[in-house]
Amino acid sequence: MTNVKAQATCRKKGQKVTAAGATSVWWTFLDPKGSVHGGWVSNVYVRGGGVPKCA
């Protein structure tokens, strides 16, 4: 895995992903103006918290 810092904008439930011994149905949207140019990433690969649910 690669450690990359990115700004999250919101999260929502989606397809279940299992990887590296973890399972999650939550997905986080990354800020397109941040260091990573936007898009969805499974929370299996995310550390941190306090991200609000998407509207």
C-alpha positions as CSV (number, residue, x, y, z in Angstrom):
1,M,0.0,0.0,0.0
2,T,1.0,3.6,-0.6
3,N,0.6,6.3,2.0
4,V,-0.9,9.3,0.3
5,K,-2.5,12.3,2.1
6,A,-5.7,13.5,0.5
7,Q,-8.6,15.7,1.5
8,A,-11.9,13.9,1.9
9,T,-15.2,15.8,1.1
10,C,-17.9,13.2,2.1
11,R,-18.7,9.5,2.4
12,K,-21.6,7.2,1.4
13,K,-22.5,3.5,1.5
14,G,-21.8,1.5,-1.6
15,Q,-20.4,-1.9,-2.8
16,K,-18.8,-4.0,-0.1
17,V,-15.0,-4.3,-0.4
18,T,-12.8,-6.7,1.4
19,A,-9.0,-6.3,1.3
20,A,-6.1,-6.6,3.7
21,G,-8.2,-8.4,6.3
22,A,-10.8,-5.5,6.5
23,T,-14.3,-5.1,5.0
24,S,-16.3,-1.9,4.5
25,V,-19.4,-0.7,2.6
26,W,-18.3,2.9,3.1
27,W,-16.7,5.0,0.3
28,T,-15.1,8.4,0.6
29,F,-15.0,11.0,-2.1
30,L,-11.6,12.8,-2.4
31,D,-11.5,16.5,-3.0
32,P,-10.7,17.1,-6.7
33,K,-8.7,20.3,-5.8
34,G,-6.5,18.3,-3.4
35,S,-3.3,16.4,-3.9
36,V,-5.2,13.4,-5.3
37,H,-7.5,14.6,-8.1
38,G,-10.8,13.4,-6.9
39,G,-12.7,10.2,-7.1
40,W,-14.1,7.6,-4.8
41,V,-12.0,5.3,-2.7
42,S,-13.2,2.4,-0.5
43,N,-12.8,3.1,3.3
44,V,-10.9,-0.2,3.5
45,Y,-8.0,1.9,2.2
46,V,-8.7,5.1,4.3
47,R,-7.4,6.1,7.7
48,G,-8.9,9.0,9.6
49,G,-12.4,10.0,10.4
50,G,-14.8,12.8,10.9
51,V,-15.9,12.8,7.2
52,P,-19.6,13.8,6.8
53,K,-22.1,11.8,4.8
54,C,-22.7,12.9,1.3
55,A,-26.0,14.8,0.6
